[in-house]
Amino acid sequence: MLGVSEESVRLLDWNSRTTWYDVEQFRNTIREVGSFDFAFIDGPGVGSNTRGIRDSKVALEETQRCIYEADVVIVDDVHRLHILDTVDAMLGEPTSYEKWFYDYPVIKDHLNTLCICVKKSSQSSAELGKIRSLVDVSLYMTFQRENCSEE
């Protein structure tokens, strides 16, 4: 459907002890640490319980190792306070990024929010205005913690 070959998709085992994926499988799949230009961070949840999936110690360490050179990092579900609070920890050098937010509805009257982190010195940052205009999305730079609809 999306034109992605099945061989490029890797499903990893879940480690219930660390509440994250099997680290050895993850590292074997990632192969080159820090080699990503772009990362989209999302995670499975059971209902509204997403604690420990993106904000556990192992999740933050492994995520940071992979994306420390990324120009663009998108983190989904920052309308959940515990995920909003982990964005800077994922980035490693959060002051080197501009943060933009985008709200989108999943169900009626319930907005989810993406945090789009763009490295200030990158070509992506220089082109962001053109990209926003081309895809006609409404991004904003200030997301208030009080706007988090979920813990």
C-alpha positions as CSV (number, residue, x, y, z in Angstrom):
1,M,0.0,0.0,0.0
2,L,2.7,2.5,0.9
3,G,5.3,1.1,-1.4
4,V,7.5,-0.1,1.4
5,S,9.0,-3.6,0.9
6,E,8.2,-6.2,3.6
7,E,12.0,-6.8,4.0
8,S,12.4,-3.2,5.3
9,V,9.9,-3.7,8.1
10,R,11.2,-5.2,11.4
11,L,8.9,-6.2,14.2
12,L,10.7,-6.5,17.5
13,D,9.9,-8.5,20.6
14,W,8.6,-6.8,23.6
15,N,10.5,-6.9,26.9
16,S,7.9,-6.6,29.7
17,R,10.7,-6.2,32.3
18,T,12.0,-3.0,30.7
19,T,8.6,-2.0,29.2
20,W,10.3,-1.5,25.9
21,Y,11.5,-3.5,23.0
22,D,14.2,-6.2,23.1
23,V,17.3,-4.0,23.1
24,E,19.6,-6.5,21.3
25,Q,17.0,-6.9,18.5
26,F,16.6,-3.1,18.4
27,R,20.4,-2.5,18.1
28,N,20.7,-5.2,15.5
29,T,18.0,-3.6,13.5
30,I,19.3,0.0,13.8
31,R,22.9,-1.1,13.1
32,E,24.5,2.4,12.7
33,V,23.9,4.5,15.8
34,G,23.2,8.2,15.1
35,S,23.0,7.7,11.4
36,F,19.4,9.0,11.0
37,D,18.5,12.3,9.4
38,F,14.8,11.9,10.3
39,A,13.0,10.0,13.1
40,F,9.3,9.6,13.9
41,I,8.9,8.5,17.5
42,D,5.7,6.8,18.4
43,G,4.9,3.8,20.5
44,P,2.3,1.2,21.2
45,G,-0.1,1.6,24.1
46,V,-2.8,-0.2,25.8
47,G,-5.7,2.1,25.8
48,S,-4.4,5.4,27.1
49,N,-1.6,3.8,29.1
50,T,1.7,4.7,27.3
51,R,3.9,5.1,30.4
52,G,7.2,3.4,30.1
53,I,7.1,3.0,26.3
54,R,8.9,6.1,25.3
55,D,9.8,7.5,28.7
56,S,11.5,4.6,30.4
57,K,15.2,4.8,31.0
58,V,16.1,2.2,28.3
59,A,13.8,3.8,25.8
60,L,15.3,7.3,26.3
61,E,18.8,6.0,26.1
62,E,18.3,4.0,23.0
63,T,16.3,6.7,21.3
64,Q,18.9,9.3,22.0
65,R,21.7,7.1,20.8
66,C,19.9,6.7,17.4
67,I,18.8,10.2,16.8
68,Y,21.6,12.4,18.2
69,E,22.5,13.7,14.7
70,A,18.9,13.8,13.2
71,D,17.8,17.0,11.5
72,V,14.1,16.3,12.1
73,V,12.6,14.4,15.0
74,I,8.8,14.1,15.2
75,V,7.4,12.9,18.5
76,D,3.7,11.9,18.5
77,D,1.3,12.1,21.4
78,V,2.8,15.1,23.3
79,H,-0.7,15.9,24.4
80,R,0.2,13.4,27.1
81,L,2.2,15.2,29.7
82,H,4.7,12.4,30.4
83,I,5.6,12.2,26.7
84,L,5.9,16.0,26.4
85,D,8.3,15.9,29.3
86,T,10.5,13.4,27.5
87,V,11.1,15.3,24.2
88,D,14.2,17.2,25.5
89,A,15.6,14.0,26.9
90,M,15.2,12.2,23.6
91,L,17.0,15.0,21.7
92,G,20.1,15.1,23.8
93,E,20.9,18.7,22.8
94,P,17.4,20.3,22.9
95,T,18.6,23.9,22.5
96,S,19.8,23.1,19.0
97,Y,16.3,22.4,17.9
98,E,13.3,24.6,17.1
99,K,10.1,22.9,18.3
100,W,6.9,23.2,16.3
101,F,3.5,21.7,17.3
102,Y,0.7,20.3,15.1
103,D,-2.7,19.2,16.4
104,Y,-4.7,16.6,14.6
105,P,-8.0,14.8,15.5
106,V,-8.1,11.1,16.1
107,I,-11.6,11.0,17.3
108,K,-14.2,13.8,17.4
109,D,-13.5,16.4,20.0
110,H,-10.1,14.8,20.9
111,L,-6.9,16.3,19.5
112,N,-3.5,14.6,19.5
113,T,-0.4,16.7,19.2
114,L,2.9,16.1,17.3
115,C,6.1,17.9,18.3
116,I,8.2,18.5,15.3
117,C,11.8,19.2,16.3
118,V,14.0,20.8,13.6
119,K,17.7,21.3,14.0
120,K,18.3,25.0,13.8
121,S,21.4,24.8,11.6
122,S,19.9,22.3,9.1
123,Q,18.6,22.7,5.6
124,S,15.3,21.4,6.9
125,S,15.0,24.5,9.1
126,A,15.9,26.8,6.2
127,E,13.2,25.1,4.1
128,L,10.5,24.8,6.7
129,G,8.5,27.8,5.6
130,K,8.3,26.5,2.0
131,I,7.3,23.0,3.3
132,R,4.6,24.5,5.6
133,S,3.2,26.5,2.6
134,L,3.3,23.6,0.3
135,V,1.4,21.2,2.5
136,D,-0.7,23.9,4.0
137,V,-0.4,22.9,7.7
138,S,-0.9,25.0,10.7
139,L,2.1,24.7,13.0
140,Y,2.7,26.7,16.2
141,M,5.7,27.1,18.4
142,T,4.2,27.4,21.9
143,F,2.5,24.4,23.5
144,Q,1.3,25.0,27.0
145,R,1.7,22.2,29.5
146,E,-1.8,23.0,30.7
147,N,-3.1,21.9,27.2
148,C,-2.1,18.3,27.9
149,S,-5.3,16.4,27.9
150,E,-3.8,13.3,29.4
151,E,-1.2,12.6,32.1
